[in-house]
Amino acid sequence: MGVKSGCCSSSTYNRVKPGVEPWNGFQLERPKKFHRGILFILEAPPADSNHYFLKKETDDTPDRLRKKFFVLFQKVPRAPKFQNFETFLDDFLDANCYLLPSFSYACANKDGTNTNPTTGMAKHSGENHLLQAIRCLKPKVVVLMGTRALAAGRAMKLMDRDLGEESLSNYASLEPYRSNSPGFPITTFVTYWPMKRSKRRDPSGKMVNNYDAMLVPTLNRSFETLYAGA
């Protein structure tokens, strides 16, 4: 299970950082306790890190995504109450949560700086890899965070309606999407990457911070959906 050899490597896509292994957490022994849980799909791994959220650090490079998630969950009323950052990874997995990147290889510019996969790369990953992972994990709820995650989600047909241009301004919503595309019922939420400086105009035309106005309430709705009927 996971990324096929050579399928998404730098020999196929010039944005993939040469010589890196895919951070496909699904190939780890975890999740051991995941049952109809909540799956977060985010952007690709950063070019300057030797680990990605689910993998234990092998050097002194901090896992910035893990820190962002720990802080974010403190603001979500219905999220599990994670108390200790040092045990956050294990506590996250024990809480029936899991996370996968929209594209499993780190991407970099020619000068080595971080960049994102193209939407086409994310769609390829969704159709050929993430859908396979979802069919095995069988999550009850999927949360797509960011534009590349949205592209992968649409490629997997996780959204039950076409809202036109593939952008977060069109698809991010507190209301869920429903689908049976993996072969079982699944509820999907679309929201923003956990970045506090991101903004958008609300229906009244006022500029609002996506972190507080969309991301936090969307995650709250996703956990409410996860626990409904449990």
C-alpha positions in Angstrom: 0.0 0.0 0.0 1.2 3.5 -0.7 3.2 5.2 -3.5 4.2 3.0 -6.4 8.0 2.9 -7.1 8.9 5.7 -9.4 5.3 6.8 -9.9 5.6 10.2 -8.2 9.4 10.6 -7.9 11.7 13.3 -9.3 12.1 11.3 -12.4 8.4 11.9 -13.2 7.8 15.4 -11.6 10.6 18.0 -11.6 9.1 19.7 -8.5 9.9 16.6 -6.4 13.0 17.0 -4.3 15.7 14.6 -5.7 16.7 11.7 -3.4 13.8 11.9 -1.0 11.6 9.1 0.2 7.8 9.5 0.2 6.3 10.5 3.6 3.3 8.2 3.2 2.3 7.6 6.8 0.0 4.8 5.7 3.1 2.6 5.3 3.8 2.8 9.0 2.4 0.2 11.4 -0.1 2.8 12.5 -2.9 3.5 12.9 -3.6 0.5 15.2 -6.8 1.9 16.7 -8.3 3.8 13.8 -12.0 2.8 13.3 -14.4 5.0 11.3 -12.3 8.0 12.6 -11.4 11.4 11.2 -8.7 11.7 8.4 -7.0 15.0 7.8 -5.5 15.5 4.3 -3.1 18.4 4.0 -0.4 19.8 1.7 2.9 18.0 0.7 5.8 17.6 3.2 8.1 20.6 3.4 11.4 20.5 1.5 13.5 21.3 4.6 12.4 18.5 6.9 13.4 14.9 7.3 10.1 13.9 8.8 6.4 14.6 8.4 3.9 14.7 11.3 3.5 10.9 11.8 7.2 10.1 11.7 9.3 10.5 14.8 12.0 13.2 14.4 15.4 11.7 13.4 17.2 15.0 13.9 16.8 18.4 15.5 14.5 19.8 12.8 11.2 20.8 14.4 7.9 19.5 13.0 6.1 22.7 12.4 2.9 21.1 11.3 2.6 19.1 14.5 3.0 22.3 16.5 0.4 24.1 14.4 -2.1 21.2 14.9 -1.5 21.1 18.7 -2.2 24.8 19.0 -5.1 24.7 16.7 -6.9 21.8 18.6 -6.8 23.9 21.8 -9.2 26.3 20.1 -11.7 23.7 18.8 -14.3 23.0 21.5 -15.3 19.5 20.3 -11.7 18.3 19.5 -10.0 15.9 21.9 -8.3 17.7 24.8 -4.6 17.2 24.1 -2.7 18.4 27.1 1.0 17.6 26.4 2.8 18.4 23.2 5.5 15.8 23.9 2.9 13.0 23.7 0.7 14.7 21.1 1.5 12.4 18.2 0.5 9.3 20.2 -2.5 11.0 21.7 -3.6 12.2 18.3 -3.5 8.6 16.9 -5.2 7.2 20.1 -8.1 9.7 19.6 -9.1 8.0 16.3 -7.4 10.7 14.2 -5.1 10.2 11.3 -3.3 12.5 8.7 -1.9 12.1 5.2 -0.3 14.5 2.8 -2.1 15.3 -0.5 1.2 14.4 -2.2 3.7 12.1 -0.5 7.0 13.5 -1.7 8.6 16.8 -0.5 8.7 19.4 -3.3 11.4 22.0 -3.8 12.5 24.7 -6.2 15.8 24.3 -8.0 17.5 26.3 -5.3 16.2 23.9 -2.7 13.5 26.2 -1.2 10.1 24.8 -0.4 7.3 24.7 -3.0 4.0 23.0 -3.5 3.1 20.2 -5.9 0.9 21.3 -8.8 -2.8 20.6 -8.7 -2.2 18.0 -11.3 0.2 16.2 -9.0 -2.3 16.3 -6.2 -5.0 14.9 -8.4 -2.8 12.1 -9.5 -2.1 11.3 -5.9 -5.8 11.4 -5.0 -6.8 9.1 -7.9 -3.9 6.6 -7.6 -2.9 6.6 -3.9 -5.1 8.5 -1.5 -8.3 6.8 -2.7 -6.7 3.4 -2.1 -5.7 4.5 1.4 -9.2 5.8 2.2 -10.7 2.5 1.1 -8.5 0.7 3.5 -8.8 3.1 6.4 -12.5 3.6 6.0 -12.8 7.0 7.8 -16.2 8.4 8.8 -15.0 12.0 8.2 -12.4 13.5 5.9 -11.1 17.1 6.3 -9.4 18.6 3.3 -7.1 21.4 4.3 -5.7 23.6 1.6 -5.8 23.9 -2.2 -3.8 20.8 -3.0 -5.9 18.7 -0.6 -9.0 20.1 -2.3 -7.7 19.0 -5.7 -7.0 15.5 -4.4 -10.4 15.3 -2.8 -12.2 16.4 -6.1 -10.2 13.8 -8.0 -11.5 11.2 -5.5 -15.0 12.5 -6.0 -15.5 13.2 -2.3 -17.7 16.2 -3.1 -21.2 15.7 -4.2 -21.6 19.0 -6.0 -19.7 21.0 -8.6 -19.2 24.6 -7.5 -17.2 25.7 -10.4 -13.6 27.0 -10.2 -11.5 24.7 -8.0 -10.7 27.2 -5.2 -11.1 27.3 -1.5 -13.2 30.5 -1.8 -15.8 28.3 -3.7 -15.5 25.1 -1.7 -14.5 25.9 1.9 -17.7 25.6 3.9 -19.0 24.8 7.4 -21.5 22.5 5.6 -20.2 19.0 4.7 -20.1 17.2 1.4 -21.5 13.6 1.1 -20.2 10.8 -1.0 -20.1 7.1 -1.6 -17.2 7.1 -4.0 -14.8 5.0 -1.9 -17.6 2.3 -1.7 -19.0 3.4 1.6 -20.6 6.6 3.0 -18.2 9.4 3.8 -18.5 12.9 5.0 -16.0 15.5 3.8 -15.3 19.1 5.0 -13.2 21.5 3.1 -11.2 24.2 4.9 -8.0 26.2 5.0 -4.4 25.4 5.8 -3.6 26.3 9.5 -2.1 29.7 8.7 -3.2 32.7 10.7 -2.5 35.3 8.1 -4.9 33.9 5.5 -8.0 36.1 4.9 -11.1 36.1 2.8 -14.3 38.2 2.4 -17.4 37.0 4.2 -20.8 37.2 2.5 -21.2 40.8 3.8 -18.0 41.8 2.1 -16.0 42.1 5.3 -12.4 40.8 5.4 -12.1 38.0 8.0 -9.3 35.8 9.2 -9.7 32.3 7.8 -8.1 30.7 10.9 -10.8 31.9 13.3 -13.7 32.4 10.9 -13.5 29.2 8.9 -10.8 26.7 10.1 -11.7 26.5 13.8 -15.5 26.3 13.3 -15.1 23.8 10.4 -13.0 21.5 12.6 -15.5 21.8 15.3 -18.3 20.7 12.9 -16.1 17.8 11.7 -15.6 16.5 15.3 -19.4 17.0 15.9 -20.0 14.8 12.9 -17.5 12.2 14.0 -19.1 11.9 17.4 -22.7 11.9 16.2 -24.4 8.6 16.8 -21.2 7.2 18.4 
